[in-house]
C-alpha cells in the first residue's frame, strides 16, 4: 500500500446546496473507479474543491473515501493550509482515520520564502508515519517549490513522491535528473501522461481519471509495457478531455462529466459556477467520442 504508482483519480466532492457531503454518491463513485482498475484514490485534491470546504466537510470526504475503498487501493488524503500547525493537525487526523498517504499542498496569502516552504512540508512529513506526496501547482500557488527545495525535501524518509501540476514537462525531467529515485514523479492533467511516463514518471493524479478511468488505466498499462505507438494513439484521443479542462472551471467540468454519467454530485461550491448548457454539451460530446 506504500508503493504508489499508476492512476489516482482526484475525486470530485459530491455536495448538496446546503453543504451536506453526499457520502452515498462518493461511495458509489469510489467503488466504480476501483472496479475500473484505478490504482488509488485521492480525496481533497484540486478537483475535490478542498479550498471551498470547511474542516468537518473535509473529514467527511476522507472518511467516506476510506470506508468505500475498504483497503482495496491506497487512499492519499489531501492536506492544505496556510499554517503549519493546521496542516499537521489535518495530516495526523487523516492518518489516524486510515489514510495510506498524505498529499500535501501549501496555500498562501502572503508569499513564503524557500525556507518557509520547506519547513511546511517537512513538518507534515515529520508528523505522520505514512508516505507524503508533495504537490506543486504554480498556477494557483503564491509560493512554488523550487528545484532546490524539492531536492532537499526528497532526502526526507517519508517524502517519496511529487505531483507537479505545472505545464512544464521539462521541469519534471529536471526533477527526475536531480533527485533520481529519491522522489517519484506523478503528472497532472496539465501534462501529457504518456510523455511523462516515457521520461520516467510513475503515473498521474488527475481529475480526468474520474470520468475516463478505464481509458486512463489502459493508457498507463500500455506505457508500462513500452507499447509506445499504441499508447500515443490512445493518448491523442484522450487529450480531448484535457483540452476541455483547459477551457472550463476544473471542478465544474468534472462534475458535469460525472453528472452526465449518472452521478448526482451536485454543482461546484459557490461562488464557482456550474457549466452552462452549451459548455456541458462540449463535455458530453467528448465523453461520447471516447465511449
Secondary structure, 3 states (H helix, E strand, C coil): CCCCCEEEEECCCCECCCCCECHHHHHHHHHHHHHCCCCEEECCCCCCCHHHCCHHHHHHHHHHHHHHHCCCCEEEEEEEECCHHHHHHHHHHHHHHCCCEEEEEECCCCCCCHHHHHHHHHHHHHHCCCEEEEEECCCCCCCCCCHHHHHHHCCCCCEEEEEECCCCHHHHHHHHHHHHHHCEEEECCCCCHHHHHHCCCCEEEECHHHHCHHHHHHHHHHHHCCCHHHHHHHHHHHHHHHHHHHHCCHHHHHHHHHHHCCCCCCCCCCCCCCCCHHHHHHHHHHHHHCC
